[in-house]
Amino acid sequence: MNLSFIEYEPQKVLEAFRRGEFDGLEVIGQADERDFFHRCFREKMLTRLAESMPSARKKQEVPRWFILAANMSLKLHQENSFLAFERVVRCGGLLSALAPELARKHLDEKTRAWMLQCQGFNDKNSYDRATPCDQDTLRKALKDVSAQRWLEWFNGPVQEVFHSYGFFDPEGIFVGDGSYVFVPDNPAYEGSVVMWFDEHNHPVDYEQLSPQQRQQAHRERCYKWISLLHLRGRAHVYAGAVLLPGNAHEVGPLFQLVEKFVGKVGKGVIKWLLLDRAFIDGERISRCKEQ
């Protein structure tokens, strides 16, 4: 068993950092995360999003807004494992943004250790809580709902909430994009397919390749990720997305995302729709321009 002890020694950390003694960096800081969640709670955005959030639970012991916030915290720290939740809570800023009766986090003046005191959302535990809920609660809350339902929630109600908060830039620039997502060659990846790609990761027909071209080709298990992106300054955010088998055609699904988005937020939000040649379809483009 490997044990790691984290201490609050900023000067020691800075000196080690200057010597290059680090394995990785996280962009998000404790204060940044705290301020982010403070604003989310102040403007009641998480509560609004949680109202339509899908769930397989008949009894909600842990409120949906906290499940959403906890998963957002994990993603801010680029963590894909729910087992990292306690560590992320300890070093992140989510608990600092919660009401004191739910959770308190402070640095002990004597031991210089971070102390966590969490009330939680039920009275089932007789011991002191390190987190407001268990990581397994978060895992089940997500895994027990199908991926399709999560995407439908994101492509519909989530975009409505974003629009109500003035999320979309008045310039109205959107981009249709199709990308391949490579995964390990394991059939357990439901809905994935195996395809051949050239050295630039473009799909190819292996049988039509010359012997020299075949040497450059590689076989990959993949999905196709089709997204409607919204440009905000120098950044982009998702206004819609769908995950399909790698050999699926992207034209129909992309324009379905456009139709759904306009149906949820109304006309005029999309002013410019940028597409590459893979999405050329006269009938659908005419419908976008005229209707």
Beta strands, then each sheet from edge to edge (+ up, - down):
strand 1: 103-107
strand 2: 114-118
strand 3: 173-183
strand 4: 193-197
strand 5: 218-232
strand 6: 235-245
strand 7: 272-274
sheet 1: 1+ 2-
sheet 2: 4+ 5- 3+ 7+
sheet 3: 4+ 5- 6+
end
